[in-house]
Amino acid sequence: MTEGISATRRISHWIDGRGTPGSSGRTAPVYNPATGQQSAEVDLASGGEIDHAVAKAVAASKDWRHASLSARSGVLFAFRDLLHARTDELAAIITSEHGKVLSDAAGEIARGLDVFELTPTKFLTQNEIDAAKAIQVSELNVQNQQKIEWPAKLVVAKAYVDQLSRSQALPPDKIADLQKAIHSAESSHMSKDALAKLKSMAPSLTTDAGSAKNQADAARLRALAAILEHPSA
């Protein structure tokens, strides 16, 4: 992949999450099809540079393959938000590369945003989708991903409860009690009594984490307990 272009810019490679100048000594001109004028030069990769880029991508994929579905959703929704926020900038790039008018380029981006909408399935609940939408990042680098920090919001707590229910990490009656308590907190606009109820449920979740059948469920139980201790709407 290459970086975005400007009238005086040299377009380098994008490897391991950063711009990397080419070392082959070969370049190619980039033309603006709307004007016919050369707008930049792009570095052409050697075989060794291609091998290096592929090796870095393979290394990055090892972390990605172990990411949970909700974590992946969070990354994709964060990417969608960046596309939306930078539509004007991206539309200008499309215009400079393909000669489209700005309105058509912006429309193409808007149509692409639909790709990032998810539909609940037996593997992904609406609560998990809503939690993923709560993730905000200033920039997204797929080869050097920042750690996702899930906010201490009740929507995230509901996603954890759904995951624990799906994995059968907690008995049905405890799942029902958690769902009821979270719903009460939401419907009462975080009343003092409702928050006290949530906080009272946190210690038992921490205890459950110690005997969880796998590390993923243990982490979810601890994260849920932390949210119930100090939740936000």
N, C-alpha and C positions, 0 to 999 in steps of 0.2 A: 504494500500500500504506500501511498505518497501523502505528503502534507498538502494543505490547501495552498493555492497559488495567489500571487499578487503580481503587479506589473513588473516589479524588479526582483522578484524572488527566485532563488534557485530551489527547486523542489527535490528534497532528499528522500531517503528511504525512512520507513517507520519500523524500527526493530526493537524488540524488548521494551516497549513502552516509551520510546523516545526517538526524536529525529536523529538520523544517522547519515552523515554525508557519504556519498558514494566514493569508492576507492578504485573503480575500474578505469577511470579517466575518460569514460564515454558518456555523452549526454545526447539528448534529443530536444529539439525546439517544441514549445507548446504554443499553439495559436488560439486566439480568441475567434471563434467562427463567426461571431457577429460583425467583427471589424476586419478580419483577415490579418491582423497585426500579431506579431510574436509577443506573447505576454510573459513567458518564463522559459526556463530550461529545466529538464528533468534528468536526474542522474539515472543511468542505465546500470543495472546490477550485473556483476560477474557471477559465474557459477558458484564461487566460494561464498559470495555475499548471500546468494539464495539459500545455500546450505545452512549458513549461520542463522538466517531469519527463520527457516523451518525448524531448526533445533530449538531456538528460543520459544517458538510458538508451541512446540510439543511439550516443553518444560512447563509453560504456563497452563497448558490443558490439564496437567496432572492435578492441580488444585481445583480447577473448574469441574472436573469429572466427579469430585467428591462433594461438591457444594449441594446443599439441599434444594429441593424444588422451589421453596419459598425464597431462599437466598438468590437463586437464579432469577426468579421473578422480580426481586428487588433491584437487581442490576439492570434488567431489561426496562423496568419502569423508570429507573433513574435515567437511562439512555433516552427513553421517550421524552422525558421532561426536558432534557438538554436539547433534543431536536426541536421541540416546541419553542423553547426560549431563544434559540439561535436560528429561527427560521429565516429571518432577513439575511443573515450572514451566509447561510447555506444556499439560499436562493440566488444570491449574487455569485457564488462559486459555480452553481449549475449553469447560470447564464453565461459566465465567462468560458466555461468548458464546452457547452453544447449549443450556445447561441439562442436559447429560449428567452422569451420575454420574462420579466420578473414575476408577473402574476401567474404564468404557467408553471414556472419553477417552484413558486411557493405552493401552488396547488398540488404539485407532485409530492412535496414533502408532507402536506396535510393528508394525502391519500396513504402515504407510507406509515403514518402514525397509527392507522387502524390495525396494522400488523401486530402492534404491541398490546392490544386488548385481549385479555384472557377470559375464558369461559370456565366456570366451575366444573370439576369432574370428581370422580371418586378418589382421585389422587391429589386434588387441589380444591379447597373450599373457598367460598366467597370471602370468608374472614381472612384467609391467607392472602388472597388477591388484594384485599383492602389494606392489609398490613404492608404488603410490598409497595403499595402506592405511597406509603408514609415515608419511604426512604428518599432522601434528597442528597445529591452530591453536586459539587461545583464543576467537576469534570469527570469524564469516564475514560479509563485506560484499560482496555480488555487484556493487555499483556502484562500489566502491572497493577492489578486491582487492589484498591484500598479495602481494608476490612470493613464489612458492613456493621454499623452500630445501630441496632434496633432501638427505637425510642421507647421510653417507658409509658406507652399509651395502652389504653384498654383494648384498642383494636388489635394490637400485637398480642396482648394477653389472650384474646379470643382465638387468635391463630395458633398459639401454643396449645391451648386446650383442645382444639380440633386435631392437632398433630398427636397429642398424647392419647386422644380417644382412638384415632386411627391405628396407632401402634399398640393399643391396649396396655399402655403403661400405667393407667389408673383404672380402678373399677368404675362401672357405669354410674353408680350412685354418687361417687366423688366428682366425676365429670359433670353430672347434673347439678350438683351443689355449686361448683365453680361457675357454670354458665348462669345459674340463677343469681349468684352474688354479683357477677359482673354486669348482668342486665339491670339489676337493682341500682347499682352505682351509676350506670348511664342514665337510666330513666329518672333518677332523683337528682340529676345534675351534680353528682359527686357529693352527696350529703355526708355529714360527719358520721352518722351511724353506718352508712353503706361502706364508707372508706375503712371504718373500724372493722367491719366484717371481713373485708378483703385482707386487711393486715393480719387478722387472726388466723387466716387460712395459710399464710406464707410458711410458718415453721414446719407444718406437716409435709409440705411439698419439698422443703429442704431435706427433711428426713427421708422421704421417698426417693430422693435423688441418690442417696447413699446405697440403696438396694436396687436401683434401676437395672434392667436386664442388658442395657447397652449404654455406651457413652453419649450417644445422640439424645436419648431420652433423659439421661441424667442432666445434660446441659440444658435441655428444654425446661425441666422441672426447676432447676436453679434460676434460670432466666425468668420464668413465670413468677416464682417466689419474689424475686427482686422487684418486678413490676408491681405486684400486689402490696409490697411494703410501701412504695411511694408512687402510686399511679397518677397519670395525667389523662385528661379526657381525649 
